[in-house]
Amino acid sequence: MNVGVLYSRIRKDEKLLLSELRDRGHEVTKIDVRKVSFDIASPPAAFDGVDIVLDRCLATSRSLYVSRFVDAYGIPVVNTPETAELCADKVKNSLALSGAGVPTPRTEVAFTMESALESIERFGYPVVLKPVIGSWGRLMAKIDSRDAAEAILEHKETLGHYEHKIFYIQEFVEKPGRDIRVVATDGEPVAAMARSSEHWLTNAAKGATTTEFEVDDEVESLVRDASAAVGGGLLGVDLMETGDSYTVHEVNHTVEFKALNDTTDVDVPAAVIDWLEERAAETVEATA
């Protein structure tokens, strides 16, 4: 199998995947998307002989467009552009989860400062304001008062890009100092970890400590439903505990797993490549 790997920077996650692919004797074609131009009619030479493509682009914008091109070329791509589009945009992500009946935090979207303030006041303080596009906990704000709300909304409105004028407002969930990340392949959990911090943001990228988390039946069911809601694939499903239950606040399509791999006894890259091999075999069978 010749696996094309889309990237703009090779991180530890990509190194683990590349090593696993090569150890199994697969051919690997690394495609640096910064150095390739994409024709709307025919694929670049970099894709010659590639059987399946794994999108590991760091930048969301590149991931969205390049996966769309690869799909148009008729080459199987993980994840699909449809899944990438739903996961990359928090509004579309929340709509997909809610539409599928997956429990997710109460969320409202407003397009002016005035309507955003009205929404925030309805929620009550504290409330969370998130960028519609973003990762690693960047540009997220926990708002504790009207004065803070007015200042942050005004700041966002003057930033310029239209995305900052889409106010994504979400209830503040009183989680027990941690959230849960589950890496899954087509809804089947590979491994999971709890990310704990004294800060209200519990992203590993923000310095949270990680411990292995045992997936119970409820989490497994939620992960399966959340994955199906966005079209399946290689995903990171993020959940928060709400008393005796859970809520799914996000599904990630270019999921990082190095922290998880260091936390669990599961060989995460091996499980991912097992699944990728199955996907490639299914594609060959379907086109035979």
N, C-alpha and C positions, 0 to 999 in steps of 0.2 A: 504494500500500500504506500502510495506517495501522498504525504500529508503536507498541504500548504499551510504555513503558519503566518498569519498577518500580524505585524507588530510595528511599533515605532520605538520601543525600548525593550530590551530583554531583561526582565526582572527575575527574581528567584523563582516565581511561579512558572514562567516560561522555561527557565532552565530545567526545572523538574520535569516538565512535560516533554521537552526535547530529549532529555536523557532517557526517559522511559521509552519513547518512540524508537530511539536508536538502539537501545538495548534489545528491543524486540525485532530488530532487523528491518524496520520500516525506513523508507526513504523520506527525508524531510526537505522541503523546499521553503526556506525562510524568505518572506516577502516583506521588505521594509516599505510600508505604504508611503513614506516620505519621499521615496525615490522612484515611484512608479506613477505613470499617467494612465488613466482609465478611459478607454474608448467606449462610446455608447453602443457600438456595433459588434466589436470583437474583443476578446480578452488579450491583455498584454502577454508577451512571450514568457514572462515570469510564471504564468499559470500552465505552461505546456506540460502535459503528463500528470498533472495533479488530480488525484482521485476525490479528495475531500479537503475542505478548507476549515481551519480552526481560527476564529477571530479572536485575537488577543491584543487588539488595538487599545492603547492607553487612553486616547482622547475619544470621548463619546461621539463627536462630530465625524471623525474618521470612521469609527465603527459603523455608524448608521449608513454612511454613504458607500463605504467599500463593501459591506455585506450585501447591500442592494445591487451593486455592480456584479459581484460574484454570483448572486442568485440569477441575475439576468443572463449571465454567460452559461447558465445551465449546470454549474458546478455546485454540488451540495456544500452548504456552509453552516457551521455551528458557531453562534446561534443564527437562526434565520433573521432576515431583516425585519419581519413582522414582530418577532419576539424582542429584538433589540429596540424597536421603536416603542413598544409598550413599556419596556423596563427602563429605558433611558429617561423618559418623561414622567415625573412623579404624578402629574394629573392623570395621564393615560393609565399609569400603573394602578392608581387608586380606583379609577373607574372600572378597570378590568377586574380587580379583586372584588369590589363591591358588587359588580354585575354578576359575578359567579357565586355570590353568597358567601365569600370568604370573610370572616370577621376582620375588620380593619379599622383603625382609629377614625373617629368622626372628623371629616375634612370638608372645608369650604374653599372656594376659589373666588377671588374678587379682582376687578380690573381697574379700580380707582382707589385712592387713599381713603376717600369718604366711605365707600362701601366696605373696604377692608376693615376700617375702624369699627363700623357697625357690626361686622361679622365677629371681630375679636371681642367686642363688648358682649355679644350674645354667648360666646364661649365662656367668658369669664377668665380671670387670671389665675395661674400662669397659662400661656398659650404658646404654641410653637409656630414659628414662621420659617418656611424652607424655600430654597430656590427650586424651580421646577426641574432644572438640570443641574446635577452636581453629585459629588461623591465624597467619601472620607470625612463626612460631617462638616464640610466647609460651608460658610455663609448661612449656617443655621442659627436661629436665635430663639432663646426662651424669653418671652416677654412677660414681665411681672406687673406692669402698670400702664395706664393710658399714656403717660408722658413718654415712657420708653417706646410704646407702640407708635406714637406720632413721629418720634425721632427716627426710628428704624424705617418706617414706611417712607418718610420723606427722603431718607438717604437712598433707599432702593429706587425710588421714582426718578432720582436725578442721575443714576448710574448710566443711563443711556440705552442699553440694549433692551429690546422689547420684552425679553424674558423676565427682567427685573420688575416689569410693570404687571406681571401676573402674580398676584399675591396668593400663595398656597398656604392656607391656615389650617392647623391641625390641633386637636385637643392634646393637652399634655397628659401623658399616661404615667401614673405613679407606679413605675416598675421597681422591683426590689434591688436597685443598684446594678442591674445587669440586663442585657438582652441576649438573644440566642441566634446564632448563625448556623444554618443547615445548608451544606452543599449537597445538591441533588442532581441526578441525571434522569430526565424525563419523569420527574416526580418521585423517584426512588432515592431516599436519603443515603448518601455515601458516608457522611460523618457529621458531627455537630459539636459546637463549642458554645459555652457561655462566656460573654465578654463583660467584665465587671470593672466599675470605676466609681470613685467618689463624685466625679463630675456627672452631670445629667446626660452628657454624650458618652456613649460606651463603645465607640468605634475602636477597633484594634489600631487603626491608623492614628488615633488620638492618644494612644498609650494605655488602653485598657488591658487588664490582665486576662488571660484566657485559661479556661479549664474545660476538660472534656464534658460534654453533655449527653446523657443517655436519652435517645429519642423514644418517647412513649407513643402509644397508639393514637392519641389525639394530635400530637405534633406530626406524626407520620401522615395522618389524614389531611391535616391542614397544608402540609408541604405538597402533597399530591394535588390537592385542589388549587393551590396557588400556582403551581407549575402549569397545570392545565389551563388556567385563566389567561396566562400570557403566551401559550403556545408550546410549552415544553422546551427541553434542551438542557444544557449545562448551566445551572442556575445557583445563585445563593439566595436563600429565603431567610429573611430576618423577622423574628418574632419577639414579642414582649409578653411577659407573664402578667396577667390581670387577675390577681386573686387565685382562684382555682381553675383558671382557663388561660387562653392565649389570644393575642391579636397579631395579625400579620401586617407589618407596617411598610414592607418593601420587598421587591424581588429584583435581584441584580443579574444582568446578563453577561458581563465579562468579569465573573466572580474571581476574587483573589482568594487563595487557599493556603498560602505559606504558613500563616499563623495556625491555621487548623491542622495542617500536616505536622507541625511541631508539637501540637497539643494532644493529638490522638494516636492510638496504636494502629489505626487504619492507614494504609498506604494510599493516600488520596490521589496522587498522579497516576498510580497503577489502576485504580478503579475508574478514573476518568478515561484512560486509554482503552481499558476493557470495553467501556461503553462506546467509545468512538469507533472501535473496530466493529462492534455490532451494528452501529449506524451505517458505516461504510458498506458492510456486507448486505444489509437490507436494501441499500440504494442500488448496488450491483444487481441484486436479485430482482428488484422492481423494474429495472431497465433491460433485463436480459430477454 
